[in-house]
């Protein structure tokens, strides 16, 4: 059985999957999204030489690009750590067939390299190479630059595959990787080690020297062999399972939350579900990266007086975990929703457990964004108002939407690049949650004062919190009317 046969089998598995044709609308939307960004990247590629001249006027654009490549490699490694899914393969059926182990291992390693997403950045590199490098440095140098960048893509992809399989994607590995990259950045910032000069020297040799490409080729071959050895030692699934059981850590003690009765038990079970499944863990990890989103705006003087944009950032940052988890809070239970409905659990307790869980997420988001108070009292005030509005209004709105979200989510599916349960409705529901408060701020800043808009949102959020019991009762009533339709929809999704 050849590599091509295995690739065809994997392709057929994808197009014959249960949800492939159900998500055509989402895939079309993502295709338009990809085309849009491809056009932007092409524009950047044709303008890259001018941008690099402004960045380093004393260096040629190619030298500036070479000096920036190590930064690009390190940032790409961090980006891939959060977003690149591990290649999976149903190994058991093929172990019964006369197929060499080496063939299956090579397939597992090469398959991720064939992903089109890996080569998206070539929309920048190829125009830059063709337009500038070939004209001023020669066609051969231009070709070497493109080949070098492809080898970098392969190296990064294989490296992240090995790191994620070797040390996993737990909190400690994330902190280690961020700390390592942060340490290099700190050394560069304080002048103890120049990453730019090192990159410039290294890639001037690789791209400018006739035999320079041997360096990235050797690097790719080396990391490929390291991956091969890892798979060779862990070819049988029992190896992985034995490691998982040894490394398993139970974060949430039952005694901590169970003392709060049925609501505490339900929250405890929900937290275990979140931290034990790929889909939810990947979502939380990816969401954590966006905690640094505020640095893009708060450190730039251009946005200092753009109160609408700054309040949007405050609303997004203080409710980050709330927005990413809220609309799926019931869909995550879809696999065992019938069990919940037939258990001795009051509907009010079930809704309250979801409410307190989202409230906890909202408080955590707010606490994690308090370092932004360093940027001034105005930012602190916006974060406080946004937190009150999210707590008082958006939590209830998200539970309301979750009650009417009948899309089943299988938690055991892959964690990254997984759009199961995603629909246009999921994108549209974010509009009123963001647009309404921003509209209040905009109209108040034009016709009255900005402070009036802030007080209006604070008053509305506080009023909703004051009528908490009444709103919960209304949500319980809606859930009772909808729960049989939800149960039926989740069961139909299994067939």
C-alpha positions as CSV (number, residue, x, y, z in Angstrom):
1,X,0.0,0.0,0.0
2,X,1.6,3.3,-1.2
3,X,1.5,6.8,0.3
4,X,-1.0,7.8,-2.4
5,X,-3.4,5.1,-1.4
6,X,-3.2,6.1,2.3
7,X,-3.8,9.7,1.2
8,X,-6.9,8.7,-0.8
9,X,-8.3,6.8,2.1
10,X,-7.8,9.8,4.4
11,X,-9.5,12.1,1.8
12,X,-12.5,9.8,1.4
13,X,-12.8,9.6,5.2
14,X,-13.1,13.4,5.2
15,X,-15.7,13.8,2.5
16,X,-17.8,10.9,3.9
17,X,-17.8,12.3,7.4
18,X,-21.2,12.9,9.0
19,X,-20.9,16.7,9.2
20,X,-19.0,17.5,6.0
21,X,-22.0,18.5,3.9
22,X,-23.9,20.1,6.8
23,X,-21.2,22.8,7.1
24,X,-21.1,23.8,3.5
25,X,-22.3,27.3,4.3
26,X,-19.6,27.8,6.9
27,X,-17.0,26.4,4.6
28,X,-18.1,28.9,1.9
29,X,-17.9,31.7,4.3
30,X,-14.4,30.6,5.4
31,X,-13.4,30.4,1.7
32,X,-14.4,34.0,1.1
33,X,-12.5,34.9,4.3
34,X,-9.4,33.2,3.0
35,X,-9.6,34.9,-0.4
36,X,-10.0,38.3,1.2
37,X,-6.8,37.8,3.3
38,X,-5.0,36.3,0.4
39,X,-5.6,39.5,-1.6
40,X,-4.3,41.5,1.4
41,X,-1.2,39.4,1.6
42,X,-0.5,39.7,-2.1
43,X,-0.8,43.5,-1.7
44,X,1.7,43.3,1.2
45,X,4.0,41.1,-0.9
46,X,4.2,43.6,-3.8
47,X,4.8,46.5,-1.3
48,X,7.2,44.6,1.0
49,X,10.3,46.1,-0.4
50,X,9.1,49.7,0.4
51,X,8.0,48.7,3.9
52,X,11.4,47.1,4.6
53,X,13.2,50.3,3.3
54,X,11.2,52.4,5.8
55,X,12.0,49.8,8.6
56,X,15.7,49.8,8.0
57,X,16.8,52.6,5.6
58,X,20.5,51.7,5.9
59,X,19.9,48.1,4.7
60,X,18.6,46.7,1.5
61,X,15.1,45.1,1.6
62,X,16.6,41.6,1.2
63,X,19.0,42.2,4.2
64,X,16.1,43.6,6.3
65,X,14.0,40.5,5.4
66,X,16.9,38.1,6.3
67,X,17.3,39.9,9.6
68,X,13.6,39.4,10.4
69,X,13.4,35.8,9.5
70,X,14.3,34.4,13.0
71,X,11.6,36.6,14.5
72,X,9.2,35.2,11.9
73,X,10.3,31.6,12.7
74,X,9.8,32.0,16.4
75,X,6.5,33.8,16.2
76,X,5.3,31.1,13.7
77,X,6.3,28.4,16.2
78,X,4.2,30.0,18.9
79,X,1.3,30.6,16.5
80,X,1.4,26.9,15.3
81,X,1.5,25.7,18.9
82,X,-2.0,27.0,19.5
83,X,-3.5,26.5,16.1
84,X,-1.8,23.6,14.3
85,X,-3.7,20.3,14.9
86,X,-1.8,17.1,15.3
87,X,-2.2,14.7,12.4
88,X,-4.4,11.8,13.4
89,X,-4.8,8.3,11.8
90,X,-6.9,5.3,12.6
91,X,-4.0,3.0,12.9
92,X,-5.6,-0.3,14.1
93,X,-7.2,-1.4,10.8
94,X,-3.9,-1.0,9.0
95,X,-1.9,-2.9,11.6
96,X,-3.7,-6.0,10.5
97,X,-2.6,-5.5,6.8
98,X,0.8,-6.3,5.3
99,X,2.0,-2.7,5.4
100,X,5.4,-1.7,6.5
101,X,5.5,0.4,9.7
102,X,7.8,2.9,8.0
103,X,5.2,3.6,5.3
104,X,2.5,4.5,7.9
105,X,4.9,6.7,9.9
106,X,6.1,8.5,6.8
107,X,2.4,9.1,5.9
108,X,1.7,10.6,9.4
109,X,4.7,12.9,9.1
110,X,4.2,14.1,5.4
111,X,0.4,14.5,5.5
112,X,0.5,17.8,7.6
113,X,3.1,19.2,5.2
114,X,0.6,18.9,2.3
115,X,-1.9,21.2,4.0
116,X,-2.6,24.3,2.0
117,X,-2.8,26.5,5.1
118,X,1.0,25.9,5.6
119,X,1.8,27.8,2.4
120,X,-0.6,30.8,2.8
121,X,2.3,33.1,3.7
122,X,3.9,32.4,0.3
123,X,1.4,35.0,-1.0
124,X,3.8,37.5,0.5
125,X,7.1,35.8,-0.2
126,X,6.6,35.0,-3.9
127,X,5.6,38.5,-5.0
128,X,8.6,40.0,-3.0
129,X,11.0,37.5,-4.6
130,X,9.7,37.9,-8.1
131,X,9.3,41.7,-8.1
132,X,12.3,42.8,-6.0
133,X,14.8,40.0,-5.3
134,X,15.0,38.7,-8.9
135,X,15.5,42.2,-10.2
136,X,18.2,43.4,-7.8
137,X,19.8,40.2,-6.6
138,X,19.3,37.8,-9.5
139,X,16.8,35.0,-10.4
140,X,18.9,32.3,-8.6
141,X,18.8,34.2,-5.3
142,X,15.0,34.7,-5.7
143,X,14.5,31.0,-6.2
144,X,16.8,30.2,-3.2
145,X,14.7,32.6,-1.0
146,X,11.4,30.8,-1.9
147,X,12.9,27.4,-1.4
148,X,14.5,28.5,1.9
149,X,11.1,29.7,3.1
150,X,9.4,26.4,2.1
151,X,12.0,24.5,4.1
152,X,11.3,26.8,7.1
153,X,7.6,26.0,6.8
154,X,8.4,22.3,6.9
155,X,10.8,22.7,9.8
156,X,8.3,24.6,11.9
157,X,5.5,22.2,11.1
158,X,7.5,19.1,12.1
159,X,9.0,20.8,15.1
160,X,5.6,21.8,16.6
161,X,4.3,18.3,15.8
162,X,7.2,16.8,17.9
163,X,6.9,19.4,20.7
164,X,3.1,18.9,21.1
165,X,3.4,15.1,21.1
166,X,6.4,15.1,23.4
167,X,5.3,17.6,26.1
168,X,1.6,18.1,25.2
169,X,-0.4,21.3,25.3
170,X,-0.8,21.7,29.1
171,X,-0.4,24.9,31.0
172,X,3.3,24.2,31.9
173,X,4.3,23.6,28.3
174,X,2.6,26.8,27.2
175,X,4.3,28.8,29.9
176,X,7.7,27.2,29.0
177,X,7.3,28.0,25.4
178,X,6.2,31.6,26.0
179,X,8.9,32.0,28.6
180,X,11.6,30.8,26.2
181,X,10.5,33.2,23.5
182,X,10.0,36.0,26.0
183,X,13.6,35.4,27.3
184,X,15.0,35.7,23.8
185,X,13.0,38.9,23.2
186,X,14.3,40.3,26.6
187,X,17.9,39.5,25.7
188,X,17.4,41.2,22.4
189,X,15.7,44.2,24.0
190,X,18.5,44.8,26.5
191,X,21.2,44.4,23.9
192,X,22.7,41.2,25.4
193,X,22.0,39.2,22.3
194,X,21.0,40.5,18.9
195,X,18.5,38.2,17.2
196,X,18.3,40.5,14.2
197,X,22.1,40.4,13.6
198,X,22.2,36.6,14.1
199,X,19.4,36.2,11.6
200,X,21.0,38.6,9.1
201,X,24.3,36.7,9.2
202,X,22.7,33.3,9.0
203,X,20.3,33.9,6.2
204,X,22.7,36.0,4.2
205,X,24.8,32.8,4.0
206,X,21.8,30.5,3.3
207,X,20.2,32.7,0.6
208,X,23.4,34.3,-0.8
209,X,25.8,31.4,-0.9
210,X,25.5,28.7,-3.6
211,X,25.5,25.9,-1.1
212,X,23.6,27.8,1.7
213,X,20.4,25.8,1.2
214,X,22.1,22.7,2.7
215,X,21.6,24.3,6.2
216,X,17.8,24.3,6.1
217,X,17.7,21.0,4.3
218,X,19.8,19.4,7.0
219,X,17.6,21.0,9.7
220,X,14.4,19.6,8.0
221,X,15.9,16.1,7.6
222,X,17.1,16.1,11.3
223,X,13.7,17.1,12.7
224,X,12.1,14.5,10.4
225,X,14.3,11.8,11.7
226,X,13.6,12.8,15.3
227,X,9.8,12.6,14.6
228,X,10.4,9.2,13.0
229,X,12.2,7.9,16.0
230,X,9.4,9.1,18.3
231,X,6.7,7.3,16.2
232,X,8.9,4.2,16.0
233,X,9.1,4.0,19.8
234,X,5.4,4.8,20.3
235,X,3.9,2.9,17.3
236,X,1.3,1.1,19.4
237,X,-1.5,3.1,21.0
238,X,-0.9,1.4,24.4
239,X,2.3,3.5,24.7
240,X,0.3,6.7,24.5
241,X,-2.4,5.6,26.9
242,X,0.1,4.5,29.5
243,X,1.7,7.9,29.4
244,X,-1.7,9.7,29.6
245,X,-2.7,7.8,32.8
246,X,0.7,8.6,34.4
247,X,0.5,12.3,33.6
248,X,-3.2,12.8,34.4
249,X,-3.8,15.4,37.1
250,X,-7.2,16.1,38.5
251,X,-7.4,19.8,39.0
252,X,-10.9,20.1,40.5
253,X,-11.5,18.3,43.8
254,X,-15.1,17.1,44.1
255,X,-15.2,18.3,47.7
256,X,-14.5,21.9,46.7
257,X,-17.7,22.5,44.7
258,X,-19.9,19.6,45.7
259,X,-20.5,21.2,49.1
260,X,-22.7,23.8,47.2
261,X,-25.3,21.1,46.4
262,X,-26.6,20.2,43.0
263,X,-25.5,23.4,41.4
264,X,-21.9,22.9,42.7
265,X,-21.9,19.3,41.4
266,X,-23.1,20.4,38.0
267,X,-20.4,23.1,37.8
268,X,-17.8,20.6,38.9
269,X,-18.8,18.2,36.1
270,X,-18.8,21.0,33.6
271,X,-15.3,22.1,34.6
272,X,-14.1,18.5,34.3
273,X,-15.7,18.3,30.8
274,X,-13.9,21.5,29.8
275,X,-10.5,20.5,31.0
276,X,-10.6,16.9,29.8
277,X,-11.6,17.3,26.2
278,X,-9.6,18.6,23.2
279,X,-12.2,20.9,21.8
280,X,-12.7,22.9,25.0
281,X,-9.0,22.9,26.1
282,X,-7.9,24.2,22.7
283,X,-10.6,26.9,22.8
284,X,-9.4,28.1,26.3
285,X,-5.8,28.1,25.2
286,X,-6.5,30.0,22.0
287,X,-8.7,32.5,23.9
288,X,-5.9,33.1,26.4
289,X,-3.7,34.4,23.6
290,X,-6.3,37.2,22.9
291,X,-5.7,38.6,26.4
292,X,-2.8,40.4,24.8
293,X,-5.0,41.9,22.1
294,X,-5.4,45.2,24.2
295,X,-1.6,45.9,23.8
296,X,-2.2,46.6,20.1
297,X,-4.5,49.5,20.9
298,X,-3.5,50.7,24.4
299,X,0.2,51.2,23.4
300,X,-0.6,53.1,20.2
301,X,-1.3,56.9,20.5
302,X,-3.4,56.8,17.4
303,X,-6.2,55.2,19.3
304,X,-6.0,57.4,22.4
305,X,-9.1,59.4,21.6
306,X,-11.0,56.7,19.7
307,X,-13.4,56.0,22.6
308,X,-15.7,53.7,20.6
309,X,-12.8,51.4,19.6
310,X,-11.3,51.4,23.0
311,X,-14.6,50.5,24.6
312,X,-15.0,47.7,22.1
313,X,-11.5,46.4,23.2
314,X,-12.6,46.7,26.9
315,X,-15.8,44.8,26.2
316,X,-14.0,42.1,24.3
317,X,-11.2,41.7,26.8
318,X,-13.3,41.6,30.0
319,X,-15.7,39.1,28.5
320,X,-13.2,37.1,26.5
321,X,-13.9,33.6,28.0
322,X,-17.6,34.5,28.3
323,X,-18.0,35.2,24.5
324,X,-16.0,32.1,23.4
325,X,-17.7,29.6,25.7
326,X,-21.2,31.1,26.3
327,X,-23.0,30.2,23.2
328,X,-22.0,26.5,23.4
329,X,-22.5,26.0,27.1
330,X,-25.5,23.7,26.5
331,X,-24.3,22.1,23.2
332,X,-21.2,20.8,25.1
333,X,-23.6,18.6,27.0
334,X,-25.3,17.3,23.8
335,X,-23.8,13.8,24.0
336,X,-25.3,13.1,27.4
337,X,-28.2,15.7,27.3
338,X,-30.8,12.9,27.7
339,X,-29.1,11.7,30.8
340,X,-29.3,15.2,32.3
341,X,-33.0,15.5,31.4
342,X,-33.9,12.2,33.0
343,X,-31.8,12.7,36.1
344,X,-33.2,14.1,39.4
345,X,-32.0,17.7,38.5
346,X,-34.2,20.7,38.7
347,X,-34.2,22.9,35.5
348,X,-33.5,25.9,37.7
349,X,-30.4,24.3,39.1
350,X,-29.1,23.4,35.6
351,X,-29.6,27.0,34.3
352,X,-28.1,28.5,37.5
353,X,-25.0,26.2,37.2
354,X,-24.5,27.5,33.6
355,X,-25.0,31.1,34.9
356,X,-22.5,30.8,37.7
357,X,-20.0,29.0,35.4
358,X,-20.1,31.9,32.9
359,X,-20.0,34.4,35.7
360,X,-16.8,32.8,37.0
361,X,-15.3,32.9,33.5
362,X,-16.3,36.6,33.3
363,X,-14.6,37.4,36.7
364,X,-11.5,35.5,35.6
365,X,-11.3,37.5,32.4
366,X,-11.6,40.8,34.2
367,X,-8.9,39.9,36.8
368,X,-6.5,38.8,34.0
369,X,-7.0,42.2,32.3
370,X,-6.4,44.4,35.3
371,X,-2.8,44.9,34.3
372,X,-4.2,47.2,31.5
373,X,-5.1,49.6,34.3
374,X,-1.5,50.7,34.0
375,X,-2.5,52.6,30.9
376,X,-4.6,55.1,32.8
377,X,-7.8,55.8,34.7
378,X,-9.8,56.1,31.4
379,X,-8.9,52.5,30.5
380,X,-9.7,51.3,34.0
381,X,-13.1,53.0,33.9
382,X,-13.9,51.4,30.5
383,X,-12.9,48.0,31.8
384,X,-15.1,48.4,34.9
385,X,-18.1,49.5,32.9
386,X,-17.6,46.7,30.3
387,X,-17.3,44.1,33.1
388,X,-20.6,45.3,34.7
389,X,-22.4,45.3,31.4
390,X,-21.1,41.8,30.5
391,X,-22.1,40.5,34.0
392,X,-25.5,42.2,34.1
393,X,-26.6,41.7,30.5
394,X,-24.5,39.6,28.2
395,X,-24.4,36.5,30.4
396,X,-28.2,36.2,30.3
397,X,-28.2,36.9,26.6
398,X,-25.7,34.1,25.9
399,X,-27.7,31.6,28.0
400,X,-30.8,32.6,26.0
401,X,-28.9,31.9,22.8
402,X,-27.5,28.6,24.1
403,X,-31.0,27.4,24.8
404,X,-31.9,27.9,21.1
405,X,-28.6,26.4,19.8
406,X,-29.5,22.9,18.8
407,X,-26.2,22.0,17.1
408,X,-24.5,18.9,18.6
409,X,-20.8,19.1,19.5
410,X,-18.8,16.0,19.8
411,X,-16.1,16.8,22.4
412,X,-13.8,14.0,21.4
413,X,-13.2,15.4,18.0
414,X,-9.9,17.2,17.2
415,X,-9.4,20.4,19.2
416,X,-8.0,22.9,16.6
417,X,-9.4,23.9,13.2
418,X,-12.7,22.3,14.3
419,X,-15.8,24.2,13.1
420,X,-18.3,21.7,14.4
421,X,-21.3,23.5,15.9
422,X,-20.3,26.7,14.0
423,X,-22.9,28.5,11.9
424,X,-23.8,31.9,10.6
425,X,-26.1,32.3,13.6
426,X,-23.0,31.9,15.8
427,X,-21.4,34.9,14.1
428,X,-24.6,37.0,14.0
429,X,-25.4,36.6,17.7
430,X,-22.2,38.5,18.6
431,X,-23.5,41.6,16.8
432,X,-26.1,42.8,19.3
433,X,-23.9,41.9,22.2
434,X,-21.2,44.3,20.8
435,X,-23.2,46.8,18.6
436,X,-25.8,47.9,21.2
437,X,-23.3,49.1,23.9
438,X,-21.0,50.6,21.2
439,X,-24.0,52.4,19.7
440,X,-24.9,53.8,23.1
441,X,-21.3,55.1,23.5
442,X,-21.2,56.6,20.0
443,X,-24.6,58.4,20.3
444,X,-23.8,59.7,23.8
445,X,-20.3,61.0,22.8
446,X,-21.9,62.9,19.8
447,X,-25.1,64.3,21.3
448,X,-24.5,64.4,25.1
449,X,-21.2,63.2,26.8
450,X,-19.1,60.1,26.8
451,X,-19.7,59.8,30.6
452,X,-23.4,59.7,30.1
453,X,-23.0,56.6,27.8
454,X,-20.8,55.0,30.4
455,X,-23.3,55.6,33.2
456,X,-26.2,54.3,31.0
457,X,-24.5,51.0,30.4
458,X,-23.5,50.7,34.1
459,X,-27.1,51.4,35.1
460,X,-28.5,48.9,32.6
461,X,-26.0,46.2,33.7
462,X,-26.6,46.8,37.4
463,X,-30.4,46.8,36.9
464,X,-30.2,43.4,35.1
465,X,-28.1,42.0,38.0
466,X,-30.7,43.4,40.5
467,X,-33.5,41.5,38.8
468,X,-31.3,38.3,38.6
469,X,-34.0,36.0,40.1
470,X,-36.7,37.1,37.7
471,X,-34.4,36.8,34.6
472,X,-33.3,33.3,35.7
473,X,-37.0,32.3,36.1
474,X,-37.7,33.5,32.5
475,X,-34.8,31.5,31.2
476,X,-36.0,28.4,33.0
477,X,-39.4,28.8,31.4
478,X,-37.8,29.2,28.0
479,X,-35.6,26.1,28.6
480,X,-38.6,24.0,29.7
481,X,-40.4,24.9,26.4
482,X,-37.3,24.1,24.4
483,X,-35.6,21.1,26.1
484,X,-37.6,18.4,24.2
485,X,-36.7,20.0,20.9
486,X,-33.0,20.2,22.0
487,X,-33.0,16.6,23.0
488,X,-34.6,15.5,19.7
489,X,-32.1,17.6,17.7
490,X,-29.1,16.2,19.6
491,X,-30.3,12.7,19.0
492,X,-30.9,13.3,15.3
493,X,-27.3,14.6,15.0
494,X,-26.1,11.1,16.0
495,X,-27.8,9.4,13.1
